[in-house]
Amino acid sequence: MESYQLEEIYQFALVIIFIIGFVATVMGFKQKENNNRTKVLLSALEKGQDINPELLAPQKNKTSRNKWGLLALLISGCGMTVLGIALIALATVYFCLQPMDRVINGDFFGFIPCFIILAIGIALLIGYFVGKKLLKPEVDKETEEAKK
């Protein structure tokens, strides 16, 4: 196997590791939040305190939950877009340092994962702006009720 093929495999593996790390981080935060909530509820039960049933029931205020979902879309979209742009810049620098024969052969495999990450980031940002537009009437209604 030629050395440039190994380098491309390493690049692809690095992108896959970044994606797995990102997903593991997000899932870890969600799991930690759920575990903390469960600990608090169990300790309250052990001490014989009254538990508010609203804590156990699903949230009734969907707008507030959707606002947090929109915020998560915005943060994830910005992060993935910045990561995609940074990886494209690194791939460009790496590509410019290669011998001219690889440039002539059109060996652009290292750019494909970078553009995929950038496309995911842009899609998340589009989802944020579309969701924000759809929730605008509900948010305005809640704002008017809060002013009263």
Secondary structure, 3 states (H helix, E strand, C coil): CCHHHHHHHHHHHHHHHHHHHHHHHHHHHHHHHHHHHHHHHHHHHHCCCCCCHHHHCCCCCHHHHHHHHHHHHHHHHHHHHHHHHHHHHHHHHHHHCCCHHHHHHCCCCCHHHHHHHHHHHHHHHHHHHHHHHHHHHHHHHHHHHHHC
